[in-house]
Amino acid sequence: MAGDYDLDELYANTYTEQDRLAFETQPISEKKFLIAWTLALFLGPIGAQRYYLGLLPTALLKTALFCAGLVLLAVELTSAGLALLGIVGAWTIIDLFLLLSGTMRDRKDHRLDGYTKYGGICAAITVLALVGMVVVAMIVGTSAGVTGG
C-alpha cells in the first residue's frame, strides 16, 4: 500500500502562493513580537506576555499557579510547590514555542507585528538560553551530589 504513493509528490510544494497571500493579508496586531518574546523569556512564569497580549484569564491563572507554588514551598509543602512550579515552567516553555511558531496571537487573534522579521533570531536565542539552563542545572546537580549538598 505504501508503495502506491509518491511521497515526494504528495509533500512537494505544500506552501503555495495562495498560502503566502493568505498569511500576508492577515491583520497585524499593534502588539510587538519582540516585546512579547522578551516578556515570555524573562517573566514567563508570571504570565507577563499573556498580560501584554490581552489574554487576561490565562495570565491570571498562570500568575496564581506560580504564586501558589511559591506559597506551598514557603510553608514547606515542597512536593506540591515543586509540582505547581513544574507545571508553570512547562507552560512557559510551551508559550515560548507558541510565540516562536507564530501561533500565539493577541486577544483579537491578530498576528504579532515583527514576527516575520525577528522570529528566526529569537528562536535561536531561545534555544541557546534553554540549552544553557540545562547545562547549568546539570553542573549544579552534579556539584550538589559530589559535595553532599
N, CA, C and O atoms as a MOPAC input file, in Angstrom:
PM7 MOZYME 1SCF
protein

 N      0.82600 1    -1.19000 1     0.00000 1
 C      0.00000 1     0.00000 1     0.00000 1
 C      0.86900 1     1.25200 1     0.00000 1
 O      0.60300 1     2.18800 1    -0.75400 1
 N      1.91800 1     1.28100 1     0.84700 1
 C      2.77200 1     2.46300 1     0.91900 1
 C      3.51400 1     2.68700 1    -0.38700 1
 O      3.84400 1     3.82500 1    -0.72200 1
 N      3.78200 1     1.62200 1    -1.13000 1
 C      4.48300 1     1.75700 1    -2.39700 1
 C      3.64400 1     2.42300 1    -3.47400 1
 O      4.18400 1     2.82100 1    -4.50600 1
 N      2.35400 1     2.55300 1    -3.26700 1
 C      1.46400 1     3.15000 1    -4.26100 1
 C      1.52000 1     4.67100 1    -4.27600 1
 O      1.00600 1     5.29700 1    -5.20300 1
 N      2.13300 1     5.27400 1    -3.26800 1
 C      2.14000 1     6.71800 1    -3.14800 1
 C      3.51100 1     7.27700 1    -3.47000 1
 O      4.52800 1     6.71800 1    -3.06000 1
 N      3.54100 1     8.36200 1    -4.19000 1
 C      4.78400 1     9.09200 1    -4.42800 1
 C      4.85900 1    10.18800 1    -3.36900 1
 O      4.27100 1    11.25800 1    -3.53100 1
 N      5.58900 1     9.91500 1    -2.27400 1
 C      5.62100 1    10.84200 1    -1.14800 1
 C      6.25600 1    12.17500 1    -1.52600 1
 O      5.87200 1    13.21600 1    -0.99300 1
 N      7.21900 1    12.15200 1    -2.43400 1
 C      7.81300 1    13.41900 1    -2.86600 1
 C      6.75900 1    14.31200 1    -3.52100 1
 O      6.72300 1    15.51800 1    -3.27900 1
 N      5.91800 1    13.72400 1    -4.33500 1
 C      4.86000 1    14.49200 1    -4.98700 1
 C      3.79300 1    14.91900 1    -3.97800 1
 O      3.24600 1    16.01800 1    -4.06300 1
 N      3.50900 1    14.04000 1    -3.03100 1
 C      2.47400 1    14.31800 1    -2.04300 1
 C      2.84100 1    15.51400 1    -1.16700 1
 O      1.98500 1    16.34100 1    -0.85400 1
 N      4.10900 1    15.60600 1    -0.77100 1
 C      4.52500 1    16.66600 1     0.14200 1
 C      5.23600 1    17.83200 1    -0.53800 1
 O      5.59500 1    18.80200 1     0.12800 1
 N      5.43900 1    17.75600 1    -1.82000 1
 C      6.12400 1    18.84000 1    -2.53200 1
 C      5.19800 1    20.04000 1    -2.66000 1
 O      3.99600 1    19.90400 1    -2.88500 1
 N      5.78900 1    21.21200 1    -2.51000 1
 C      5.07700 1    22.46700 1    -2.74200 1
 C      3.78900 1    22.58200 1    -1.93100 1
 O      2.76000 1    23.01200 1    -2.45300 1
 N      3.84400 1    22.20300 1    -0.67100 1
 C      2.63600 1    22.29400 1     0.14100 1
 C      2.36300 1    23.73200 1     0.57800 1
 O      1.23600 1    24.05400 1     0.95600 1
 N      3.36600 1    24.59400 1     0.53400 1
 C      3.17900 1    26.00900 1     0.86200 1
 C      3.03500 1    26.75500 1    -0.45500 1
 O      4.03000 1    27.05700 1    -1.11500 1
 N      1.82300 1    27.04700 1    -0.82800 1
 C      1.53800 1    27.60700 1    -2.14300 1
 C      1.52500 1    29.13500 1    -2.10400 1
 O      1.63300 1    29.75100 1    -1.04400 1
 N      1.39200 1    29.70600 1    -3.25600 1
 C      1.27700 1    31.16200 1    -3.37000 1
 C      0.01700 1    31.65000 1    -2.65700 1
 O      0.02100 1    32.72400 1    -2.05600 1
 N     -1.04800 1    30.87500 1    -2.72100 1
 C     -2.27800 1    31.22800 1    -2.01200 1
 C     -2.03700 1    31.25500 1    -0.50200 1
 O     -2.55200 1    32.12800 1     0.19700 1
 N     -1.25800 1    30.30400 1    -0.00500 1
 C     -0.93500 1    30.28500 1     1.42100 1
 C     -0.15200 1    31.53200 1     1.81500 1
 O     -0.42900 1    32.14200 1     2.84700 1
 N      0.81900 1    31.90700 1     0.99800 1
 C      1.62500 1    33.09000 1     1.28400 1
 C      0.75300 1    34.34700 1     1.30400 1
 O      0.87700 1    35.18300 1     2.19900 1
 N     -0.10700 1    34.46800 1     0.33300 1
 C     -1.00500 1    35.63200 1     0.27800 1
 C     -1.97500 1    35.65200 1     1.46100 1
 O     -2.25600 1    36.71300 1     2.02000 1
 N     -2.47900 1    34.49200 1     1.83600 1
 C     -3.39000 1    34.42900 1     2.98100 1
 C     -2.67700 1    34.86700 1     4.25200 1
 O     -3.25900 1    35.55600 1     5.08900 1
 N     -1.40700 1    34.46400 1     4.39600 1
 C     -0.64000 1    34.85600 1     5.58100 1
 C     -0.38300 1    36.35600 1     5.57300 1
 O     -0.54800 1    37.02000 1     6.59700 1
 N      0.01800 1    36.89000 1     4.43400 1
 C      0.38000 1    38.30100 1     4.35900 1
 C     -0.82400 1    39.24000 1     4.48900 1
 O     -0.66200 1    40.40600 1     4.85000 1
 N     -2.01600 1    38.74400 1     4.20100 1
 C     -3.19300 1    39.60600 1     4.30000 1
 C     -3.89100 1    39.49800 1     5.65700 1
 O     -4.90900 1    40.15300 1     5.87900 1
 N     -3.35500 1    38.68100 1     6.56500 1
 C     -3.93300 1    38.61100 1     7.90500 1
 C     -3.70700 1    39.93500 1     8.62300 1
 O     -2.68800 1    40.59200 1     8.40500 1
 N     -4.63300 1    40.32700 1     9.46400 1
 C     -4.44500 1    41.58400 1    10.19600 1
 C     -3.25400 1    41.47700 1    11.15900 1
 O     -3.02200 1    40.43800 1    11.77700 1
 N     -2.51700 1    42.57500 1    11.26300 1
 C     -1.34500 1    42.62200 1    12.13500 1
 C     -1.71300 1    43.38800 1    13.39700 1
 O     -2.36200 1    44.43300 1    13.34700 1
 N     -1.28700 1    42.85100 1    14.51000 1
 C     -1.58900 1    43.43400 1    15.80600 1
 C     -0.76700 1    44.69100 1    16.03900 1
 O      0.26600 1    44.89800 1    15.40200 1
 N     -1.23200 1    45.52100 1    16.95200 1
 C     -0.43200 1    46.64900 1    17.41500 1
 C      0.61100 1    46.17100 1    18.41900 1
 O      1.54800 1    46.90300 1    18.73800 1
 N      0.45100 1    44.94500 1    18.91700 1
 C      1.39000 1    44.35900 1    19.87100 1
 C      2.62200 1    43.85700 1    19.13100 1
 O      2.52100 1    43.27600 1    18.05000 1
 N      3.78300 1    44.09000 1    19.72600 1
 C      5.06500 1    43.76000 1    19.09300 1
 C      5.53700 1    42.36900 1    19.50900 1
 O      5.48500 1    42.00700 1    20.68500 1
 N      5.99500 1    41.60200 1    18.53300 1
 C      6.51700 1    40.26200 1    18.79000 1
 C      7.71200 1    40.30700 1    19.73200 1
 O      7.78600 1    39.51300 1    20.67000 1
 N      8.65200 1    41.22700 1    19.49700 1
 C      9.85700 1    41.28300 1    20.32400 1
 C      9.53800 1    41.53100 1    21.79200 1
 O     10.17000 1    40.94200 1    22.67000 1
 N      8.58100 1    42.38000 1    22.06400 1
 C      8.20200 1    42.65800 1    23.45500 1
 C      7.57600 1    41.41400 1    24.08000 1
 O      7.91700 1    41.04600 1    25.20400 1
 N      6.66400 1    40.76400 1    23.35700 1
 C      6.01300 1    39.56000 1    23.87700 1
 C      7.04700 1    38.46000 1    24.12300 1
 O      6.98700 1    37.77000 1    25.14000 1
 N      7.98800 1    38.29500 1    23.20300 1
 C      9.01600 1    37.26300 1    23.34600 1
 C      9.92100 1    37.55500 1    24.53600 1
 O     10.23500 1    36.64900 1    25.30800 1
 N     10.34600 1    38.81000 1    24.69500 1
 C     11.20000 1    39.18300 1    25.82100 1
 C     10.48100 1    38.95200 1    27.14400 1
 O     11.07400 1    38.43500 1    28.09100 1
 N      9.22600 1    39.32800 1    27.21400 1
 C      8.44600 1    39.09200 1    28.43000 1
 C      8.31300 1    37.59700 1    28.72000 1
 O      8.42100 1    37.17800 1    29.87200 1
 N      8.08200 1    36.79700 1    27.68600 1
 C      7.94600 1    35.35000 1    27.87100 1
 C      9.26100 1    34.73500 1    28.33500 1
 O      9.26600 1    33.83900 1    29.17900 1
 N     10.36900 1    35.21300 1    27.78900 1
 C     11.67100 1    34.64800 1    28.12900 1
 C     12.07700 1    34.97300 1    29.56400 1
 O     12.59100 1    34.10800 1    30.27200 1
 N     11.85200 1    36.20900 1    29.99600 1
 C     12.33900 1    36.63400 1    31.30500 1
 C     11.28400 1    36.62700 1    32.40100 1
 O     11.61500 1    36.41200 1    33.56700 1
 N     10.02300 1    36.85900 1    32.05400 1
 C      8.95300 1    36.92400 1    33.05600 1
 C      7.81900 1    35.94500 1    32.73600 1
 O      6.68800 1    36.12100 1    33.18900 1
 N      8.13400 1    34.92100 1    31.95700 1
 C      7.13400 1    33.94700 1    31.54000 1
 C      6.39500 1    33.25000 1    32.66100 1
 O      5.18400 1    33.05300 1    32.55500 1
 N      7.08400 1    32.86100 1    33.75400 1
 C      6.36900 1    32.14500 1    34.81700 1
 C      5.23500 1    32.93700 1    35.47300 1
 O      4.31900 1    32.33900 1    36.03700 1
 N      5.28000 1    34.25700 1    35.41000 1
 C      4.17200 1    35.03200 1    35.97600 1
 C      3.15700 1    35.42900 1    34.90100 1
 O      2.17800 1    36.11500 1    35.19800 1
 N      3.38300 1    35.00500 1    33.66100 1
 C      2.42100 1    35.24900 1    32.59000 1
 C      2.49000 1    36.63600 1    31.98100 1
 O      1.50000 1    37.11100 1    31.42500 1
 N      3.63600 1    37.29700 1    32.07400 1
 C      3.75100 1    38.68700 1    31.62200 1
 C      3.37300 1    38.86200 1    30.14600 1
 O      2.71900 1    39.84300 1    29.79300 1
 N      3.77700 1    37.92500 1    29.28000 1
 C      3.46200 1    38.06500 1    27.85400 1
 C      1.97000 1    37.92200 1    27.62100 1
 O      1.43100 1    38.52700 1    26.69400 1
 N      1.29600 1    37.13900 1    28.43800 1
 C     -0.15400 1    36.98700 1    28.29900 1
 C     -0.88600 1    38.25400 1    28.72700 1
 O     -1.88800 1    38.62700 1    28.11700 1
 N     -0.39200 1    38.91800 1    29.77100 1
 C     -0.97100 1    40.21400 1    30.14100 1
 C     -0.77000 1    41.20300 1    28.99400 1
 O     -1.68900 1    41.93500 1    28.62700 1
 N      0.43900 1    41.21900 1    28.43100 1
 C      0.75600 1    42.14400 1    27.33900 1
 C     -0.15600 1    41.91500 1    26.13100 1
 O     -0.59900 1    42.87400 1    25.49900 1
 N     -0.43600 1    40.65900 1    25.81200 1
 C     -1.24300 1    40.33500 1    24.63900 1
 C     -2.74400 1    40.42400 1    24.91200 1
 O     -3.54900 1    40.23000 1    24.00200 1
 N     -3.12800 1    40.71500 1    26.16000 1
 C     -4.53300 1    40.86500 1    26.49500 1
 C     -5.24200 1    39.55100 1    26.79300 1
 O     -6.47200 1    39.49800 1    26.79100 1
 N     -4.48100 1    38.49200 1    27.04800 1
 C     -5.05500 1    37.18600 1    27.34600 1
 C     -5.20600 1    37.04100 1    28.86500 1
 O     -4.54200 1    36.21400 1    29.49000 1
 N     -6.08100 1    37.85200 1    29.44000 1
 C     -6.15700 1    38.00600 1    30.89700 1
 C     -6.56300 1    36.75500 1    31.67300 1
 O     -5.94600 1    36.48700 1    32.70400 1
 N     -7.55000 1    35.97900 1    31.25500 1
 C     -7.90900 1    34.80700 1    32.07400 1
 C     -6.73900 1    33.83400 1    32.25800 1
 O     -6.48400 1    33.37200 1    33.37000 1
 N     -6.03700 1    33.52800 1    31.17700 1
 C     -4.91600 1    32.59100 1    31.30700 1
 C     -3.72200 1    33.24700 1    31.98800 1
 O     -2.94500 1    32.56300 1    32.65400 1
 N     -3.56200 1    34.55000 1    31.83600 1
 C     -2.48100 1    35.25300 1    32.53600 1
 C     -2.70400 1    35.20000 1    34.03900 1
 O     -1.77400 1    34.93800 1    34.80200 1
 N     -3.92600 1    35.44800 1    34.45900 1
 C     -4.25100 1    35.39400 1    35.88400 1
 C     -4.08000 1    33.98600 1    36.44200 1
 O     -3.58500 1    33.81400 1    37.55600 1
 N     -4.48500 1    32.98400 1    35.67800 1
 C     -4.32800 1    31.60100 1    36.11700 1
 C     -2.85200 1    31.24400 1    36.27800 1
 O     -2.46100 1    30.61600 1    37.26200 1
 N     -2.05300 1    31.64100 1    35.32100 1
 C     -0.62000 1    31.34700 1    35.37800 1
 C      0.02900 1    32.03800 1    36.57600 1
 O      0.83600 1    31.42900 1    37.27800 1
 N     -0.31300 1    33.29100 1    36.81300 1
 C      0.22200 1    34.01700 1    37.96200 1
 C     -0.21600 1    33.36000 1    39.27000 1
 O      0.58000 1    33.22100 1    40.19800 1
 N     -1.47500 1    32.96000 1    39.33700 1
 C     -1.98800 1    32.31400 1    40.54800 1
 C     -1.27300 1    30.98900 1    40.81600 1
 O     -0.92400 1    30.69700 1    41.96000 1
 N     -1.05200 1    30.19100 1    39.78100 1
 C     -0.33700 1    28.92600 1    39.95500 1
 C      1.09600 1    29.16200 1    40.42700 1
 O      1.59500 1    28.45000 1    41.29800 1
 N      1.75000 1    30.16300 1    39.84900 1
 C      3.12200 1    30.48100 1    40.24800 1
 C      3.16900 1    30.91100 1    41.71100 1
 O      4.00500 1    30.42900 1    42.47400 1
 N      2.27900 1    31.81000 1    42.10200 1
 C      2.24100 1    32.29100 1    43.49500 1
 C      1.88300 1    31.16100 1    44.45400 1
 O      2.45600 1    31.06700 1    45.53900 1
 N      0.94600 1    30.30700 1    44.06700 1
 C      0.56600 1    29.17500 1    44.91600 1
 C      1.75300 1    28.23200 1    45.09900 1
 O      1.97200 1    27.71200 1    46.19400 1
 N      2.51300 1    28.01300 1    44.03900 1
 C      3.70800 1    27.17700 1    44.15500 1
 C      4.71400 1    27.75800 1    45.12300 1
 O      5.30600 1    27.02800 1    45.91700 1
 N      4.91600 1    29.06900 1    45.06600 1
 C      5.84800 1    29.71800 1    45.98800 1
 C      5.35000 1    29.64100 1    47.43000 1
 O      6.13300 1    29.40100 1    48.35000 1
 N      4.04700 1    29.84500 1    47.62500 1
 C      3.47600 1    29.76900 1    48.97300 1
 C      3.62500 1    28.35200 1    49.52900 1
 O      3.98900 1    28.17600 1    50.69100 1
 N      3.34700 1    27.35300 1    48.70800 1
 C      3.48800 1    25.96800 1    49.16700 1
 C      4.93600 1    25.64600 1    49.53300 1
 O      5.18800 1    24.91700 1    50.49200 1
 N      5.87700 1    26.18400 1    48.77500 1
 C      7.28600 1    25.99400 1    49.13900 1
 C      7.60500 1    26.68800 1    50.45700 1
 O      8.35400 1    26.15500 1    51.27600 1
 N      7.04300 1    27.87000 1    50.66500 1
 C      7.32100 1    28.64000 1    51.88000 1
 C      6.77500 1    27.94600 1    53.12400 1
 O      7.37200 1    28.04400 1    54.19600 1
 N      5.64700 1    27.24500 1    52.99200 1
 C      5.08300 1    26.54600 1    54.14900 1
 C      5.54800 1    25.09600 1    54.20600 1
 O      4.96300 1    24.26900 1    54.90600 1
 N      6.59900 1    24.80300 1    53.46500 1
 C      7.28700 1    23.51200 1    53.47400 1
 C      6.45100 1    22.34600 1    52.96200 1
 O      6.62500 1    21.20900 1    53.40200 1
 N      5.55400 1    22.62500 1    52.04500 1
 C      4.88200 1    21.57200 1    51.28200 1
 C      5.61500 1    21.46400 1    49.94600 1
 O      5.10200 1    21.81300 1    48.88300 1
 N      6.83600 1    20.96200 1    50.06100 1
 C      7.78500 1    21.01700 1    48.95300 1
 C      7.29000 1    20.30500 1    47.69800 1
 O      7.37900 1    20.85500 1    46.60000 1
 N      6.77300 1    19.09500 1    47.84500 1
 C      6.34900 1    18.33200 1    46.66300 1
 C      5.24900 1    19.03900 1    45.88900 1
 O      5.30700 1    19.12200 1    44.66200 1
 N      4.25500 1    19.54400 1    46.59200 1
 C      3.15200 1    20.23500 1    45.92000 1
 C      3.63300 1    21.53700 1    45.28900 1
 O      3.23700 1    21.87600 1    44.17400 1
 N      4.48800 1    22.26500 1    46.00500 1
 C      5.02400 1    23.51900 1    45.46600 1
 C      5.85200 1    23.29800 1    44.21900 1
 O      5.71000 1    24.01800 1    43.23000 1
 N      6.72600 1    22.28800 1    44.27000 1
 C      7.55400 1    21.99000 1    43.09400 1
 C      6.70500 1    21.48600 1    41.92900 1
 O      7.01400 1    21.76100 1    40.77000 1
 N      5.64000 1    20.75300 1    42.23300 1
 C      4.74800 1    20.28400 1    41.17000 1
 C      4.09000 1    21.46600 1    40.46300 1
 O      4.03800 1    21.50700 1    39.23400 1
 N      3.58800 1    22.42500 1    41.23900 1
 C      2.96600 1    23.60700 1    40.62500 1
 C      3.98500 1    24.41700 1    39.82900 1
 O      3.69800 1    24.86500 1    38.71900 1
 N      5.16600 1    24.60100 1    40.39200 1
 C      6.19500 1    25.35600 1    39.66300 1
 C      6.64900 1    24.61100 1    38.41400 1
 O      7.00300 1    25.23500 1    37.41400 1
 N      6.64100 1    23.28300 1    38.46300 1
 C      6.95600 1    22.49000 1    37.27100 1
 C      5.91500 1    22.67700 1    36.17800 1
 O      6.25200 1    22.78600 1    34.99900 1
 N      4.65200 1    22.71400 1    36.57600 1
 C      3.56900 1    22.95600 1    35.61100 1
 C      3.73000 1    24.34000 1    34.98000 1
 O      3.60200 1    24.49700 1    33.76500 1
 N      4.01000 1    25.33500 1    35.81600 1
 C      4.19300 1    26.70100 1    35.30300 1
 C      5.41700 1    26.76400 1    34.38900 1
 O      5.38900 1    27.45200 1    33.36900 1
 N      6.48700 1    26.05800 1    34.74300 1
 C      7.68700 1    26.03500 1    33.89900 1
 C      7.41700 1    25.40800 1    32.54100 1
 O      7.85200 1    25.92600 1    31.51300 1
 N      6.69600 1    24.28900 1    32.54100 1
 C      6.34400 1    23.64300 1    31.27000 1
 C      5.44500 1    24.55300 1    30.44400 1
 O      5.60700 1    24.64700 1    29.22700 1
 N      4.49900 1    25.22500 1    31.09700 1
 C      3.59800 1    26.14700 1    30.41400 1
 C      4.38600 1    27.30100 1    29.80000 1
 O      4.06800 1    27.75900 1    28.70300 1
 N      5.40600 1    27.76500 1    30.50100 1
 C      6.23800 1    28.85100 1    29.99000 1
 C      6.98900 1    28.41700 1    28.73400 1
 O      7.07500 1    29.17200 1    27.76600 1
 N      7.53000 1    27.20700 1    28.75100 1
 C      8.23100 1    26.70100 1    27.56300 1
 C      7.25700 1    26.53600 1    26.40300 1
 O      7.59900 1    26.84900 1    25.26300 1
 N      6.06200 1    26.05200 1    26.67500 1
 C      5.04500 1    25.92800 1    25.62700 1
 C      4.69100 1    27.30000 1    25.07100 1
 O      4.56000 1    27.46000 1    23.85700 1
 N      4.53400 1    28.29700 1    25.94800 1
 C      4.25800 1    29.65900 1    25.48000 1
 C      5.36500 1    30.18000 1    24.57400 1
 O      5.09200 1    30.82700 1    23.56300 1
 N      6.61100 1    29.90200 1    24.93400 1
 C      7.72700 1    30.33300 1    24.08400 1
 C      7.63000 1    29.68900 1    22.69900 1
 O      7.82000 1    30.36100 1    21.68500 1
 N      7.33600 1    28.39100 1    22.66000 1
 C      7.20800 1    27.72400 1    21.37100 1
 C      6.00500 1    28.24800 1    20.58000 1
 O      6.07500 1    28.37300 1    19.35700 1
 N      4.90900 1    28.55300 1    21.27100 1
 C      3.75100 1    29.12700 1    20.57400 1
 C      4.09100 1    30.49200 1    19.98100 1
 O      3.69600 1    30.80200 1    18.85700 1
 N      4.82100 1    31.29900 1    20.73300 1
 C      5.24500 1    32.60300 1    20.21400 1
 C      6.16900 1    32.43500 1    19.01400 1
 O      5.99400 1    33.08900 1    17.98700 1
 N      7.15700 1    31.55100 1    19.15400 1
 C      8.15600 1    31.40100 1    18.10800 1
 C      7.60800 1    30.73700 1    16.84700 1
 O      8.18000 1    30.88500 1    15.76700 1
 N      6.51200 1    30.01500 1    16.98000 1
 C      5.89300 1    29.40700 1    15.79500 1
 C      4.87400 1    30.33400 1    15.14700 1
 O      4.33900 1    30.02500 1    14.08300 1
 N      4.60300 1    31.47400 1    15.78600 1
 C      3.62400 1    32.40700 1    15.25100 1
 C      2.19700 1    32.04700 1    15.59500 1
 O      1.25900 1    32.67100 1    15.09900 1
 N      2.02200 1    31.04200 1    16.44400 1
 C      0.68900 1    30.57900 1    16.80800 1
 C      0.03900 1    31.46600 1    17.85700 1
 O     -1.17400 1    31.67400 1    17.82000 1
 N      0.83000 1    31.99500 1    18.80000 1
 C      0.27000 1    32.85300 1    19.84100 1
 C      0.00500 1    34.22900 1    19.24500 1
 O      0.88300 1    34.84500 1    18.64100 1
 N     -1.21100 1    34.68800 1    19.42500 1
 C     -1.63700 1    35.97400 1    18.87800 1
 C     -2.22700 1    36.82600 1    19.97800 1
 O     -2.35500 1    36.37700 1    21.11700 1
 N     -2.58400 1    38.04300 1    19.64900 1
 C     -3.19500 1    38.90900 1    20.66400 1
 C     -4.65300 1    38.51000 1    20.89000 1
 O     -5.14600 1    37.56700 1    20.27200 1
 N     -5.33600 1    39.22800 1    21.77300 1
 C     -6.71200 1    38.84700 1    22.12900 1
 C     -7.68200 1    39.00700 1    20.96200 1
 O     -8.76000 1    38.41300 1    20.97900 1
 N     -7.32700 1    39.78700 1    19.95900 1
 C     -8.17200 1    39.95600 1    18.77700 1
 C     -7.83900 1    38.92800 1    17.69000 1
 O     -8.39500 1    38.97900 1    16.59300 1
 N     -6.93700 1    38.00600 1    17.99700 1
 C     -6.47200 1    36.95800 1    17.08400 1
 C     -5.71100 1    37.53400 1    15.88900 1
 O     -5.77500 1    36.98700 1    14.78800 1
 N     -4.99800 1    38.62800 1    16.10500 1
 C     -4.14600 1    39.20400 1    15.07200 1
 C     -2.71600 1    38.73000 1    15.28700 1
 O     -2.27400 1    38.55800 1    16.42300 1
 N     -1.99200 1    38.51800 1    14.18400 1
 C     -0.60000 1    38.08800 1    14.32400 1
 C      0.25100 1    39.26000 1    14.80100 1
 O     -0.05000 1    40.42000 1    14.52100 1
 N      1.31200 1    38.93600 1    15.52200 1
 C      2.12300 1    39.95200 1    16.17600 1
 C      3.02300 1    40.67800 1    15.18100 1
 O      3.60100 1    40.06800 1    14.28100 1
 N      3.12800 1    41.97000 1    15.35800 1
 C      3.95900 1    42.80000 1    14.49700 1
 C      5.42800 1    42.46600 1    14.72100 1
 O      5.89700 1    42.45900 1    15.86000 1
 N      6.14800 1    42.19300 1    13.65400 1
 C      7.57200 1    41.91300 1    13.73500 1
 C      7.92600 1    40.43900 1    13.79200 1
 O      9.10300 1    40.08800 1    13.87500 1
 N      6.91000 1    39.56000 1    13.74800 1
 C      7.19900 1    38.12700 1    13.82700 1
 C      8.06500 1    37.65700 1    12.66500 1
 O      9.05100 1    36.95100 1    12.88000 1
 N      7.71900 1    38.03000 1    11.45000 1
 C      8.47800 1    37.54900 1    10.29700 1
 C      9.90600 1    38.08800 1    10.29200 1
 O     10.80900 1    37.43900 1     9.76400 1
 N     10.11600 1    39.25900 1    10.87000 1
 C     11.45000 1    39.86000 1    10.88900 1
 C     12.33500 1    39.26900 1    11.97800 1
 O     13.51800 1    39.01900 1    11.75000 1
 N     11.76500 1    39.04200 1    13.17000 1
 C     12.58400 1    38.65900 1    14.32100 1
 C     12.38600 1    37.22100 1    14.79700 1
 O     13.10400 1    36.77400 1    15.69200 1
 N     11.44200 1    36.49300 1    14.22900 1
 C     11.14500 1    35.14300 1    14.70800 1
 C     12.32900 1    34.20500 1    14.68800 1
 O     12.54200 1    33.46100 1    15.64600 1
 N     13.10900 1    34.22100 1    13.61500 1
 C     14.23500 1    33.30000 1    13.48800 1
 C     15.33500 1    33.53900 1    14.50700 1
 O     15.79200 1    32.59800 1    15.15500 1
 N     15.76400 1    34.77800 1    14.65600 1
 C     16.83900 1    35.08500 1    15.60000 1
 C     16.37800 1    34.85300 1    17.03200 1
 O     17.15800 1    34.39700 1    17.86800 1
 N     15.11600 1    35.16400 1    17.32200 1
 C     14.59200 1    34.92600 1    18.66600 1
 C     14.52100 1    33.43000 1    18.96300 1
 O     14.75600 1    33.01400 1    20.09800 1
 N     14.20000 1    32.62200 1    17.96100 1
 C     14.17900 1    31.17500 1    18.15200 1
 C     15.57900 1    30.66600 1    18.48000 1
 O     15.74200 1    29.83200 1    19.37100 1
 N     16.58300 1    31.15700 1    17.77300 1
 C     17.95900 1    30.73200 1    18.04300 1
 C     18.38800 1    31.13000 1    19.44900 1
 O     19.00500 1    30.33400 1    20.15600 1
 N     18.07200 1    32.34400 1    19.85800 1
 C     18.43400 1    32.80300 1    21.20100 1
 C     17.70500 1    31.97300 1    22.25600 1
 O     18.28900 1    31.63400 1    23.28500 1
 N     16.44500 1    31.64600 1    22.01400 1
 C     15.67100 1    30.85000 1    22.96500 1
 C     16.27800 1    29.46000 1    23.13000 1
 O     16.40900 1    28.96500 1    24.25000 1
 N     16.64600 1    28.83800 1    22.02400 1
 C     17.25700 1    27.50800 1    22.10400 1
 C     18.56400 1    27.57800 1    22.88600 1
 O     18.81700 1    26.73200 1    23.74300 1
 N     19.39000 1    28.57400 1    22.60100 1
 C     20.64300 1    28.72200 1    23.35100 1
 C     20.38700 1    28.94700 1    24.84000 1
 O     21.09200 1    28.38800 1    25.67900 1
 N     19.39100 1    29.75400 1    25.17100 1
 C     19.06800 1    30.00900 1    26.57600 1
 C     18.59400 1    28.73800 1    27.26900 1
 O     19.01400 1    28.45600 1    28.39200 1
 N     17.72500 1    27.96700 1    26.61900 1
 C     17.22600 1    26.73700 1    27.22600 1
 C     18.33600 1    25.69900 1    27.38600 1
 O     18.40900 1    25.02100 1    28.41000 1
 N     19.19100 1    25.57500 1    26.38700 1
 C     20.32900 1    24.65100 1    26.49500 1
 C     21.26400 1    25.10900 1    27.60500 1
 O     21.77300 1    24.29000 1    28.37000 1
 N     21.49200 1    26.41300 1    27.69400 1
 C     22.33800 1    26.94800 1    28.76500 1
 C     21.77300 1    26.63500 1    30.13600 1
 O     22.52200 1    26.28900 1    31.05000 1
 N     20.46000 1    26.75200 1    30.29300 1
 C     19.82600 1    26.43300 1    31.57900 1
 C     19.98700 1    24.95500 1    31.92600 1
 O     20.22600 1    24.60300 1    33.08100 1
 N     19.85600 1    24.10200 1    30.92500 1
 C     20.02300 1    22.66500 1    31.16700 1
 C     21.46200 1    22.36900 1    31.58700 1
 O     21.68500 1    21.58600 1    32.51000 1
 N     22.43000 1    22.98000 1    30.92800 1
 C     23.84000 1    22.76500 1    31.28000 1
 C     24.10800 1    23.24800 1    32.70300 1
 O     24.75500 1    22.54700 1    33.48000 1
 N     23.62100 1    24.42900 1    33.05000 1
 C     23.80400 1    24.95000 1    34.41100 1
 C     23.14800 1    24.02100 1    35.42800 1
 O     23.73000 1    23.74700 1    36.47700 1
 N     21.93800 1    23.53300 1    35.13000 1
 C     21.24800 1    22.62500 1    36.04700 1
 C     22.03700 1    21.33500 1    36.22600 1
 O     22.09600 1    20.79500 1    37.33100 1
 N     22.64200 1    20.83400 1    35.15200 1
 C     23.44700 1    19.61800 1    35.25800 1
 C     24.69000 1    19.85600 1    36.10500 1
 O     25.06300 1    19.00000 1    36.90700 1
 N     25.33400 1    21.00400 1    35.93900 1
 C     26.53300 1    21.31700 1    36.71900 1
 C     26.18100 1    21.46800 1    38.19200 1
 O     26.86200 1    20.91800 1    39.05800 1
 N     25.11100 1    22.21700 1    38.47800 1
 C     24.68800 1    22.41100 1    39.86400 1
 C     24.28000 1    21.08900 1    40.49300 1
 O     24.64000 1    20.80400 1    41.63500 1
 N     23.53100 1    20.28300 1    39.75300 1
 C     23.10900 1    18.98900 1    40.27100 1
 C     24.26700 1    18.06100 1    40.54500 1
 O     24.28200 1    17.36800 1    41.56200 1
 N     25.24700 1    18.03700 1    39.64400 1
 C     26.43000 1    17.20300 1    39.82500 1
 C     27.25400 1    17.70600 1    41.00300 1
 O     27.74200 1    16.91000 1    41.80400 1
 N     27.41200 1    19.01900 1    41.11200 1
 C     28.18100 1    19.59400 1    42.21300 1
 C     27.51200 1    19.29600 1    43.55900 1
 O     28.18500 1    18.96900 1    44.53700 1
 N     26.19100 1    19.41200 1    43.59600 1
 C     25.47600 1    19.12500 1    44.84500 1
 C     25.61200 1    17.66500 1    45.23000 1
 O     25.71800 1    17.33600 1    46.41100 1
 N     25.60900 1    16.78300 1    44.23100 1
 C     25.76200 1    15.35700 1    44.50300 1
 C     27.14600 1    15.01500 1    45.01400 1
 O     27.28400 1    14.15000 1    45.87900 1
 N     28.16700 1    15.66700 1    44.50400 1
 C     29.54800 1    15.40400 1    44.90400 1
 C     29.83400 1    15.95600 1    46.30000 1
 O     30.51500 1    15.31400 1    47.09900 1
 N     29.31300 1    17.14200 1    46.58600 1
 C     29.57700 1    17.77700 1    47.88400 1
 C     28.62700 1    17.31400 1    48.96600 1
 O     28.83400 1    17.61000 1    50.14300 1
 N     27.58800 1    16.59200 1    48.58400 1
 C     26.62000 1    16.08900 1    49.55600 1
 C     25.59800 1    17.13900 1    49.95300 1
 O     24.93300 1    16.98500 1    50.97800 1
 N     25.45000 1    18.22400 1    49.15500 1
 C     24.52500 1    19.32100 1    49.48400 1
 C     23.20900 1    19.06700 1    49.00000 1
 O     22.31100 1    19.88700 1    49.19200 1

